[in-house]
Amino acid sequence: MPKAELHLHLDGCLRPNTAIELAQRHGIDAPHTWHDMFDTLVAAAHPGSQAALLKSFELPLALMQWEDSLARIATELVEDKAADRVRYMEVKWAPAFHRAQGLSLDEVIGIVASATAHAAERCGVEVRLCVVAIRAHDVATNVEVARAAVRHRANGVTGFDLAGHEASHPDPTVHAEAFDVARAGGLGITLHTGELPDDGALVWRALQVRPQRIAHGASAAADPKLLDELIARNITLDLCPTSNVQAGTVATFAEHPLPQLVRAGVPVTINTDDTTISDVTLSEEWLACVDELGLTLPELWACNLHALRAAFVDQPTQARLLDEFHAWARPLPELH
């Protein structure tokens, strides 16, 4: 299938061989063999908490402080996704995390934008960028990040996100000014929430910043009134089942509420979150949703089409991609 993926983190998608080479080049203490590096980069299947899962990003972030590292990792991500038949992708990353070696916010965004644009043209993929602010950072920093994101709209930045450890920083409205700057600058608004188990209250709180999409949001399934609100506002949940198991949102993959959400009419997309950290391609994630969750092929295909409709992308590109996807599916009655 041609695919669209909206919830994808640059720093969660390093190739192990690339990580080894970059660590050696920049003097970072890290494993020297592929298997050891793989074991370091891939999070445990059941770390049991969002905090434990976030620790998996420490080595990738240490490696991504130089222009060559950022450009190579961004290029390889596009190549890897193109090989999995992803035709449209939005890449998330937090530029403020990549300044330890003197790069500015504008330089970080420009490096990733240039690398993904060149790779996208070569691979025949549409790529847009979603700049992430961090819950633990101060208000001024996140406003600065939002302004930098708006400055790079012409370079493919179309979205603004807020992520980080939600339990210790539960109130996204603290960063309302950053969201306002991004929205006024024409960026689509999303934020990470609903990744903690059985806490729809955090998703309710996230609605106060008026997002168009929510990254994760699986815990909303426990609150029928919240589901009605998501449907009424047409707010999309960009779900990542494998990652949610790793974060302890659900105990097992089979318990993920994705089918419940789809059948309740909640707008849903299906994503990997982090191809390497979760050790899953989008094709594998989708197959597991069918085999283990019982999602039907028409339901899966509808989620895929909805990802294009909910994408932070210009209307002509969206329309062209929808035409391409519909043309691909037209001869296949099992998708309808």
VENGI-V810568 format. One record per backbone hydrogen bond with DSSP energy under -0.5 kcal/mol. CO is the residue of the C=O (numbers start at 0). NH is the residue of the N-H. E is the energy in kcal/mol with one decimal. If there is no record, write none. Layout:
BEGIN
co:nh:e
CO:NH:E
CO:NH:E
END
This chain:
BEGIN
co:nh:e
2:86:-3.0
2:87:-1.6
4:89:-1.9
5:7:-0.6
6:272:-1.9
7:9:-0.5
7:91:-3.3
8:11:-1.6
9:12:-1.4
11:275:-1.8
11:276:-1.8
14:18:-2.4
15:19:-2.2
16:20:-2.2
17:21:-2.7
18:22:-2.2
19:23:-2.1
20:24:-2.3
21:25:-2.2
22:26:-0.6
22:27:-2.5
23:26:-0.5
27:29:-0.6
32:36:-2.6
33:37:-3.0
34:38:-2.4
35:39:-1.4
36:40:-2.6
37:41:-2.4
43:46:-0.8
48:52:-1.9
49:53:-2.4
50:54:-1.0
52:55:-1.7
53:56:-1.6
54:57:-1.6
55:59:-0.5
56:60:-2.5
57:61:-1.8
58:62:-1.8
59:63:-0.9
60:63:-0.6
65:69:-2.4
66:70:-2.6
67:71:-2.2
68:72:-2.6
69:73:-2.3
70:74:-2.3
71:75:-2.7
72:76:-1.9
73:77:-1.7
74:78:-2.1
75:79:-2.7
76:80:-2.5
77:81:-2.5
78:82:-1.9
79:83:-0.8
80:83:-0.7
80:85:-2.4
81:84:-1.7
84:2:-2.3
84:86:-0.6
86:125:-2.7
87:4:-2.3
88:127:-2.3
89:91:-0.5
90:129:-3.0
91:9:-2.9
92:94:-0.8
92:131:-2.4
93:96:-2.1
94:97:-1.9
95:98:-0.5
98:101:-1.7
103:107:-2.6
104:108:-2.5
105:109:-2.5
106:110:-2.5
107:111:-2.0
108:112:-2.6
109:113:-2.5
110:114:-2.4
111:115:-2.6
112:116:-2.1
113:117:-2.2
114:118:-2.2
115:119:-2.7
116:120:-2.1
117:121:-1.9
118:122:-2.4
119:123:-1.3
119:124:-2.1
124:126:-0.6
125:88:-2.2
127:90:-2.4
128:130:-0.5
128:157:-2.6
128:158:-1.7
129:92:-1.3
130:160:-2.5
132:162:-2.4
133:136:-1.3
137:141:-1.9
138:142:-2.1
139:143:-2.2
140:144:-2.3
141:145:-2.3
142:146:-2.4
143:147:-2.2
144:148:-2.5
145:149:-2.2
146:150:-2.0
147:151:-0.9
148:151:-0.9
149:152:-1.6
151:154:-1.2
151:156:-1.8
152:155:-1.6
155:128:-2.8
155:157:-0.6
157:187:-3.2
158:130:-2.0
159:189:-2.3
160:132:-2.9
161:191:-3.3
162:134:-3.0
163:165:-0.7
164:168:-0.8
169:171:-0.8
170:173:-1.2
171:174:-1.9
172:175:-1.9
174:178:-1.8
175:179:-2.6
176:180:-2.5
177:181:-2.4
178:182:-2.8
179:183:-2.7
180:184:-1.5
181:186:-2.5
182:185:-1.8
187:159:-2.4
188:211:-2.6
188:212:-1.6
190:214:-2.2
192:216:-1.6
193:218:-1.7
195:198:-0.9
198:201:-1.2
198:202:-0.6
199:203:-2.3
200:204:-2.2
201:205:-1.9
202:206:-1.4
204:207:-1.5
205:208:-1.7
206:209:-1.7
211:235:-1.7
212:190:-0.6
213:215:-0.7
213:237:-3.2
214:192:-1.9
214:216:-0.5
216:219:-1.8
217:220:-1.8
218:221:-1.3
219:222:-2.1
221:223:-0.5
222:226:-2.1
223:227:-2.2
224:228:-1.9
225:229:-2.6
226:230:-2.4
227:231:-2.6
228:232:-2.3
229:233:-0.6
229:234:-2.3
230:233:-0.8
233:235:-0.5
235:213:-3.2
235:237:-0.6
236:238:-1.2
236:268:-2.3
237:215:-1.8
238:270:-2.4
239:243:-2.3
240:244:-1.7
241:245:-1.8
242:246:-2.0
243:248:-2.2
243:249:-1.0
244:247:-1.0
245:46:-0.7
245:47:-0.7
245:48:-0.6
251:254:-1.1
252:255:-2.1
255:258:-0.5
256:260:-2.5
257:261:-2.6
258:262:-2.7
259:263:-1.3
260:264:-0.5
260:265:-2.2
261:264:-1.2
266:236:-2.7
268:238:-2.0
271:273:-2.2
272:8:-2.7
273:277:-2.4
274:279:-1.9
275:278:-0.8
276:42:-2.1
280:284:-2.3
281:285:-2.6
282:286:-2.5
283:287:-2.2
284:288:-1.8
285:289:-1.6
286:290:-3.2
287:291:-2.8
287:292:-1.1
288:294:-2.3
289:293:-0.7
295:299:-2.6
296:300:-2.8
297:301:-2.2
298:302:-2.1
299:303:-1.9
300:304:-2.5
301:305:-2.4
302:306:-1.7
303:307:-1.1
304:308:-1.8
305:309:-2.5
306:310:-0.6
307:310:-0.5
310:312:-1.7
313:317:-2.4
314:318:-2.9
315:319:-2.2
316:320:-2.5
317:321:-2.5
318:322:-2.2
319:323:-2.1
320:324:-2.8
321:325:-2.8
322:326:-2.4
323:327:-2.0
324:328:-2.0
325:329:-1.7
328:331:-2.3
330:332:-0.8
331:334:-1.9
332:335:-1.7
END
